[in-house]
Amino acid sequence: MTEWFSNLEFLSKMYWLVAIIGSLIFSVVMIMAFIGGDADEIGDLDSDIDADGAGFQFISFKNLVGFFTIFGWSGIACIDAGLSTPLTIIISVICGLLMMVIMAALFYFISKLSDSGTLNYKNALDAVGEVYLTIGADRSKMGKVSVSVQGTMRTLDALTDSFTELKTGTIIKVVDVTSNGILIVDHTRKPIEPSKAQNDPLLSIDAQKKLSK
């Protein structure tokens, strides 16, 4: 093996080293990415095109690893095919760049699929719910409320600007959401009132029926 490698030309040695090292790192990166690890924490060089933050990332650690892996193997293939050195370099660079585009698109769509299932706290605005854990007056103590968000009943952290604490069981309405996902709630201004027919025992049964209609 050592003798075979030593007999290679400089360009072939370079491509083989890049291909082998790149393939090993690429395997680790892909395993980490698909089991939930964040490979970009190793040394992310992200250049975000999307203004939202986690957009289409062309220059990143993952994509650079993909570039060098395909750069190496495509260069080896070109050398084995007997292509000239300039043409080999051009083709291997183009193949590496194509790999970067493919990987950037792959992780972009994976992130979009992941984001579509996450909770958007802004969807809780104007939702009516109930205090689960008492909330301190004037944001003095964080509590919890139970509200329906995105079709699911959730228990979320909440504060209030009210000068009276909101005790467990109080019916509330979400009036704002902080940047870190804490709901700002207030007690409902118009509590549900029982019908007049239920409170007036002097009304006849027929009158109560008409009022209930």
C-alpha positions as CSV (number, residue, x, y, z in Angstrom):
1,M,0.0,0.0,0.0
2,T,2.8,2.4,1.0
3,E,4.8,1.5,-2.1
4,W,1.7,2.0,-4.4
5,F,1.1,5.5,-2.8
6,S,4.8,6.5,-3.1
7,N,4.8,5.6,-6.8
8,L,1.9,8.0,-7.5
9,E,2.4,11.4,-9.1
10,F,2.0,14.5,-6.9
11,L,-1.4,15.4,-8.3
12,S,-2.7,11.8,-7.8
13,K,-1.4,11.8,-4.2
14,M,-3.1,15.1,-3.5
15,Y,-6.5,13.9,-4.8
16,W,-6.2,10.6,-2.9
17,L,-5.5,12.3,0.4
18,V,-8.3,14.8,-0.1
19,A,-10.7,12.1,-1.1
20,I,-9.9,9.8,1.8
21,I,-9.8,12.4,4.5
22,G,-12.9,14.2,3.1
23,S,-14.8,10.9,2.9
24,L,-14.1,10.1,6.6
25,I,-15.2,13.5,7.8
26,F,-18.2,13.5,5.4
27,S,-19.4,10.2,6.9
28,V,-19.1,11.6,10.5
29,V,-20.9,14.8,9.5
30,M,-23.8,13.0,7.8
31,I,-24.2,10.6,10.7
32,M,-24.3,13.5,13.2
33,A,-26.8,15.5,11.0
34,F,-29.3,12.7,10.6
35,I,-29.2,11.5,14.3
36,G,-29.9,15.0,15.6
37,G,-26.4,16.4,16.2
38,D,-25.4,19.7,14.8
39,A,-22.2,19.3,12.8
40,D,-21.9,23.0,12.2
41,E,-20.9,23.4,15.9
42,I,-17.5,21.9,14.9
43,G,-16.7,25.0,12.9
44,D,-19.5,26.7,11.0
45,L,-18.6,29.2,8.3
46,D,-22.2,29.9,7.4
47,S,-23.1,32.6,5.0
48,D,-26.9,33.0,5.2
49,I,-28.7,34.1,2.1
50,D,-32.1,34.0,3.7
51,A,-32.8,37.0,5.9
52,D,-34.8,34.9,8.3
53,G,-31.7,33.4,9.8
54,A,-31.7,29.7,9.1
55,G,-32.0,30.0,5.4
56,F,-30.2,28.7,2.3
57,Q,-26.6,28.1,3.6
58,F,-24.1,27.7,0.7
59,I,-20.9,28.1,2.6
60,S,-20.9,25.9,5.7
61,F,-18.8,23.3,7.3
62,K,-21.0,20.5,6.0
63,N,-21.0,21.8,2.4
64,L,-17.2,22.4,2.4
65,V,-16.7,18.8,3.5
66,G,-18.9,17.7,0.7
67,F,-17.0,19.8,-1.8
68,F,-13.6,18.3,-0.9
69,T,-14.9,14.8,-0.9
70,I,-16.4,15.0,-4.4
71,F,-13.4,17.1,-5.5
72,G,-11.1,14.3,-4.5
73,W,-13.0,11.4,-6.0
74,S,-13.9,13.2,-9.3
75,G,-10.2,14.2,-9.7
76,I,-9.1,10.6,-9.2
77,A,-11.7,9.5,-11.9
78,C,-10.4,12.2,-14.3
79,I,-6.8,11.0,-13.8
80,D,-7.7,7.4,-14.3
81,A,-9.5,8.5,-17.5
82,G,-6.2,10.0,-18.8
83,L,-7.4,13.7,-18.8
84,S,-5.0,16.5,-18.7
85,T,-4.1,18.3,-15.4
86,P,-5.9,21.5,-16.2
87,L,-9.1,19.7,-17.3
88,T,-8.9,17.4,-14.2
89,I,-8.7,20.4,-11.9
90,I,-11.6,22.2,-13.7
91,I,-13.9,19.2,-13.7
92,S,-13.1,18.3,-10.0
93,V,-13.8,21.9,-8.9
94,I,-17.1,22.0,-10.8
95,C,-18.2,18.6,-9.3
96,G,-17.3,19.9,-5.8
97,L,-19.3,23.1,-6.3
98,L,-22.3,21.0,-7.6
99,M,-22.0,18.9,-4.4
100,M,-22.1,22.0,-2.3
101,V,-25.3,23.2,-4.0
102,I,-26.9,19.8,-3.6
103,M,-26.1,19.6,0.1
104,A,-27.1,23.2,0.8
105,A,-30.5,22.5,-0.9
106,L,-30.9,19.2,1.0
107,F,-30.3,20.7,4.5
108,Y,-32.4,23.7,3.6
109,F,-35.5,21.6,2.8
110,I,-34.8,19.4,5.9
111,S,-34.8,22.5,8.1
112,K,-38.0,23.8,6.5
113,L,-39.7,20.4,7.1
114,S,-38.5,20.6,10.7
115,D,-39.7,24.2,11.2
116,S,-43.2,23.4,9.9
117,G,-43.8,21.1,12.8
118,T,-42.5,23.5,15.5
119,L,-44.6,25.8,17.7
120,N,-45.1,29.4,16.5
121,Y,-45.9,31.3,19.7
122,K,-47.4,34.2,17.6
123,N,-50.3,31.9,16.8
124,A,-51.3,32.1,20.4
125,L,-52.3,35.8,20.1
126,D,-55.9,36.5,21.0
127,A,-56.4,32.9,22.2
128,V,-58.6,32.4,25.2
129,G,-57.5,30.0,27.9
130,E,-57.2,29.4,31.6
131,V,-54.6,30.0,34.2
132,Y,-52.9,26.8,35.2
133,L,-50.4,28.2,37.7
134,T,-51.0,31.6,39.4
135,I,-49.4,34.5,37.6
136,G,-48.0,37.4,39.7
137,A,-49.3,40.9,39.3
138,D,-47.4,43.4,37.1
139,R,-45.0,40.7,35.8
140,S,-43.7,40.0,39.3
141,K,-44.1,36.2,39.0
142,M,-44.2,33.9,36.0
143,G,-47.1,31.4,35.9
144,K,-48.6,29.1,33.3
145,V,-51.7,29.1,31.2
146,S,-53.5,26.4,29.2
147,V,-54.4,27.6,25.7
148,S,-55.1,26.1,22.4
149,V,-52.4,26.8,19.9
150,Q,-52.2,25.3,16.4
151,G,-55.0,23.0,17.2
152,T,-53.4,21.6,20.3
153,M,-54.0,22.4,24.0
154,R,-50.7,23.5,25.5
155,T,-49.4,24.7,28.9
156,L,-47.1,27.7,28.3
157,D,-45.2,30.2,30.5
158,A,-47.1,33.5,30.9
159,L,-46.9,36.9,32.5
160,T,-49.4,39.7,33.0
161,D,-49.4,43.5,33.1
162,S,-52.5,43.4,35.4
163,F,-52.1,45.0,38.8
164,T,-53.8,42.0,40.4
165,E,-52.5,38.5,40.3
166,L,-54.3,36.0,38.0
167,K,-55.2,32.9,40.1
168,T,-55.5,29.4,38.9
169,G,-58.7,28.9,37.0
170,T,-59.0,32.5,35.8
171,I,-60.1,32.8,32.2
172,I,-57.6,34.8,30.3
173,K,-56.8,36.1,26.8
174,V,-53.3,36.3,25.2
175,V,-52.6,39.9,24.3
176,D,-48.9,39.7,23.4
177,V,-45.9,37.4,23.0
178,T,-42.4,38.3,24.0
179,S,-39.4,37.6,21.7
180,N,-38.4,34.6,23.8
181,G,-41.9,33.0,23.7
182,I,-43.5,34.1,26.9
183,L,-47.2,34.9,26.7
184,I,-48.5,38.2,28.0
185,V,-52.1,37.6,29.2
186,D,-54.9,39.5,30.8
187,H,-58.2,38.4,32.3
188,T,-61.1,38.6,29.9
189,R,-62.9,41.9,30.0
190,K,-66.3,40.4,29.4
191,P,-66.9,37.3,31.4
192,I,-69.6,34.9,30.2
193,E,-72.9,35.8,31.8
194,P,-75.8,33.4,32.5
195,S,-78.9,34.0,30.5
196,K,-81.6,36.2,32.0
197,A,-84.1,33.3,32.0
198,Q,-81.9,31.3,34.4
199,N,-81.8,34.2,36.9
200,D,-85.5,35.2,36.9
201,P,-87.7,32.7,38.7
202,L,-90.8,34.8,38.0
203,L,-90.7,34.2,34.3
204,S,-93.1,31.6,33.0
205,I,-91.7,28.4,31.4
206,D,-93.0,29.6,28.0
207,A,-91.3,33.0,28.4
208,Q,-88.0,31.3,29.4
209,K,-88.2,29.2,26.2
210,K,-88.8,32.3,24.1
211,L,-85.8,34.1,25.7
212,S,-83.6,31.0,25.3
213,K,-84.4,31.1,21.6
